[in-house]
Amino acid sequence: MKAQILPTAPAYASWIDVFGTDTVELASPVARHVTGPMGTRAVYQLDTTALSVRQRQRLVLFLTSFWHENADAVAERLDDPEQGIVIDSADVLLKGVAGGEPPWGMN
């Protein structure tokens, strides 16, 4: 499932720097809720297997700085289906879905 990163997303510039585009592949069109320092929010899991080698290198470099972890640890997290990387559902518009929302709703 493809999603477009919205220009209003707080991390829009960073995502563009990492991916080189405003379109990303999601592992699933179904959002999940996570709780963290910013409260509970709906997120989509990015499909890291769809990244080019260069995109993955840039993502690892970006997350190394963001998470304050070494590159090997970051790469391992990206490959772990239980962790991976997520993007806030409010920051993307699902492509190919009427109104940008899954028809089954994610409230």
N, C-alpha and C positions, 0 to 999 in steps of 0.2 A: 504494500500500500504506500503510495507516495503522499507526501505532505509538503505544503509550501510554508516556509518560515515567514511569518508576518513581519513587515518592517517596523511594527510597533513593539515587537518583542524586545525586552530589555537587553538580551544578549545577541541581537540580530547581527551586529557588526562582527562579533566573535564567531558566530556560526558561519557567516559568509567567508571570513578569513580561513576557517577550518575546512569547510566543504567546497568553497569556490563557487557556490550556487545557493539559491534559496530553496532548492528542492532536496528533500531527504527521503530515504526509504525507512518506513516503519516496519517493525517485526510483526505488528498486528494493528488493526484499526480499533482495537478495544483498549480504551484507557484503563489504567489502574490507579488507585489512590495510594499515595505515600505520605508519611508524616515525617517531617524533619524540622530544621531550625526555622523554616519559613511557614510552618503550619502544615495542614493537610492540603494536598493539591492533586489534581488529576494529571497524569503524565502518560506519554507514549514511550514505549521501548524503541530505540533506534535499531535498525537492522545493520549491525556492524559488518556483517558478511557482504553487504552490498557496497561497501566503501572501496574505492580504488586504493592502491598501495600508498599513493601520495596523500590522499585524504586521511587514511588511517595514521600515517606518520604525523601529519599536522594535528590530528585529534589527540594522539598520545602526547605530543609536545605541549599542547594547550592544557590537557588534563594534568600532566606532570606538575605544571606550575599552579594550576587551580587547586588540585588536591594535595599538593605538597608531598608527593610520593615519587619514587624513582620510576623510570620508564618501564622497567620490567614488571613492576607491580601494577602499573596502569594497564599495560597490555594484557596482563593476566585477568584483570577485572573486566576488560572489554570482551574477552573470550568466555567469561563465565556467564551462562544464561540467567543465573540468579541475580547478577549485578548489572553488567553492561553499562549502557548510558541511556538516560531518558531525556526527553524534552517536554516542557510544560505544555499541556493541551491548549492553554490559552495563547500560546506563542505560534501555533501552526493552524493551517486550514487543510483538512483532508481533501485530497484531489479525487475526483470521480465519485463523490458522495454529495447528493443534493443538499444544499445549505451548509456544506462543510461538516455536517455532523452525521455520525452513524445513525441509521434509521431506528436502531434499537435503543438509542439514548444512553448517556453515560452520567446521569446525575447522581 
